[in-house]
Amino acid sequence: LAGFLGHSQALIADAVESLADIFSSIIVWRGLVVAETPPAEDHPYGHGKAEPLAAAIVSAMLLLAAGLIAYHSLQGIVEPRVTPSPWTLIILVAVIGVKETLFRFVLREAEHVHSSAMQTDAWHHRSDAITSAAAFIGISIALVGGKGYEAADNWAAIVAACVIGFNGWRLLRPALNDLMDTAPDRELIEQLRVVARTIHGVAGVEKTYVRKMGYQFFVDMHVEVDPQMTVERSHHISHEVKDKVRQQIPSVRDVLIHIEPAKSAGKTAS
């Protein structure tokens, strides 16, 4: 409303971005609720993929918002327009303060629960603060420059759209990686292997596959034991490995152990 009454295309673009923020937060919220739903017969691994799916949707909304803002801003540059009203700057200062506060709060919570969807939503708030800051600069230039500088806030909106688009693409990639079961960093995998080797009777760890499901990880691990070991003893060792891994690394939800015969006698644990 302030954008229309104050004749500011940048402020209108900022309002569109704020409206998208509301919908994106709703999507993230519902995605997190679904991700926390316990496993069911038709979803034995749980519903954790809803979290990166929500992040991907929000990222796509950022890209769409960037495109719309850039399109309308370019229209404002080629068409005659009037100088924005000075009081629109007061609106923008308030918006910047609110959005930056939201960004810091949501980002802190996202890092606490390791949620890519919440992190994406946090950066959506930061993008909003950036568009507001760009609008503030553009309107200020238009007001100070006077006649001939009316389109300054449109150029500011275009710059903001580029920043929003970059953030949308940057945040879309990790969400897609989670949906495609991309392996986590090597540090976590090595930590899993080290914990498994501490169990008496484990001769080695041949393979370790990890995939993320929501906030948690599912692990497939090939553990080597003495070829002459009984099935009962190897079964007991596999449970020990599973329990120790889950105890030492709380983010691991489940571990599937595949028993392998040790490749050499020298590796066999007594």
SVG drawing of the C-alpha trace seen along z (x, -y; Angstrom):
<svg xmlns="http://www.w3.org/2000/svg" viewBox="-2 -18 51 89">
<polyline fill="none" stroke="black" stroke-width="0.4" points="0.0,0.0 2.9,-2.4 4.5,-1.5 1.4,-2.4 0.6,-5.6 4.3,-6.6 4.9,-5.9 7.8,-3.5 8.3,-0.5 11.1,0.7 8.8,0.6 6.1,2.6 8.7,5.2 9.7,5.4 6.1,6.0 5.8,8.8 8.9,10.4 7.4,10.0 4.2,11.7 6.3,14.6 8.0,14.8 4.7,15.5 3.9,18.4 7.4,19.7 7.3,19.8 4.0,21.7 5.5,24.2 8.6,24.6 6.4,25.0 4.3,27.7 7.4,29.4 8.9,29.6 5.7,31.0 5.5,33.7 9.2,34.5 8.6,35.2 5.8,37.7 6.9,41.2 7.6,43.9 4.7,45.8 4.1,49.0 4.1,47.0 7.1,44.8 9.3,47.1 12.2,44.6 10.0,41.8 9.0,38.6 12.2,36.6 12.4,35.9 9.5,33.4 12.1,31.0 14.4,30.6 11.4,30.7 10.0,27.6 13.5,26.0 13.5,26.6 10.0,25.1 11.0,22.0 14.2,21.7 12.1,21.9 9.8,19.1 12.9,16.9 13.9,17.4 10.3,16.6 10.2,13.5 13.5,12.3 12.2,12.7 9.0,10.9 10.7,8.0 13.3,7.6 10.5,7.7 8.3,5.0 11.4,2.9 12.5,2.9 9.0,1.8 9.3,-1.1 12.6,-2.2 11.2,-2.5 7.9,-4.1 7.5,-7.7 7.1,-7.9 7.0,-10.2 9.5,-10.6 8.8,-8.4 7.5,-10.1 10.1,-10.8 7.9,-9.2 8.4,-5.8 12.0,-5.8 10.5,-5.5 8.5,-2.4 11.7,-0.8 13.8,-1.5 11.1,0.4 11.0,3.3 14.8,3.7 14.9,3.9 12.1,6.5 13.5,8.7 17.1,8.6 15.8,9.6 13.8,12.5 16.8,13.6 19.1,13.9 16.5,15.7 15.5,18.2 19.1,18.9 20.1,19.6 17.3,22.1 18.1,23.7 21.7,24.3 20.6,25.7 18.3,28.4 20.4,28.7 17.4,27.9 18.1,26.9 14.4,25.7 14.7,23.4 18.0,22.1 16.5,21.4 13.6,19.5 16.1,17.5 17.9,16.4 14.6,15.5 14.2,13.0 17.7,11.7 16.9,11.3 13.9,9.3 16.1,7.0 18.5,6.6 15.6,5.6 14.4,3.1 17.9,1.7 18.3,1.4 14.9,-0.3 16.0,-2.7 19.2,-3.6 17.3,-3.9 14.5,-6.1 17.2,-8.3 19.0,-8.8 15.8,-9.6 14.9,-12.2 18.3,-13.8 18.9,-13.7 15.5,-15.2 14.3,-15.3 16.0,-12.6 16.7,-10.3 13.1,-9.0 14.0,-5.5 16.8,-5.1 14.6,-3.0 13.8,-0.7 17.5,-0.1 17.9,0.6 15.1,3.1 16.8,4.9 20.0,5.1 18.0,6.6 16.4,9.1 19.8,10.3 20.8,10.8 17.5,12.7 18.0,14.8 21.6,15.7 20.4,16.7 17.6,18.8 20.0,20.7 22.6,21.1 20.0,22.5 18.3,24.7 21.4,26.8 21.8,28.3 18.0,29.0 18.3,31.0 21.4,32.8 19.4,34.0 16.6,35.1 19.1,37.0 20.7,38.7 24.1,37.0 26.7,38.3 27.5,36.1 30.9,34.7 33.8,37.1 34.3,36.1 31.0,37.7 31.7,40.9 35.2,41.2 33.7,40.6 31.3,43.5 34.1,45.8 36.2,44.9 33.4,45.6 32.7,49.0 36.4,50.0 36.3,49.5 34.0,52.5 35.8,55.7 35.7,58.2 35.5,55.7 38.5,56.4 37.7,53.5 35.1,51.4 34.9,52.1 32.1,49.7 30.1,47.0 27.1,45.4 25.2,42.5 22.1,40.6 20.2,37.8 16.5,38.1 15.3,34.8 17.5,33.9 18.8,37.5 21.1,39.9 20.6,43.5 23.8,45.6 24.7,48.7 28.0,50.2 29.9,53.3 31.8,54.6 34.6,57.2 34.9,60.0 36.8,63.2 35.7,65.7 35.6,68.5 33.3,66.5 29.8,67.9 26.7,66.3 25.5,65.6 28.7,63.8 28.8,61.7 25.2,60.9 26.0,59.7 28.9,57.6 26.6,55.9 24.2,54.8 27.1,53.5 28.3,51.4 24.8,50.1 24.2,49.2 27.6,47.5 27.2,45.5 23.8,44.2 25.0,43.4 28.1,41.5 26.4,39.7 22.8,38.8 22.0,37.5 22.2,41.1 18.7,42.6 19.5,46.2 22.4,48.3 22.2,51.4 25.2,53.7 26.3,56.1 28.9,58.7 31.9,59.5 34.7,62.0 38.0,60.3 40.2,60.3 43.4,61.3 44.3,63.1 46.4,60.1 43.3,58.0 41.3,60.4 40.5,59.3 40.7,61.8"/>
</svg>
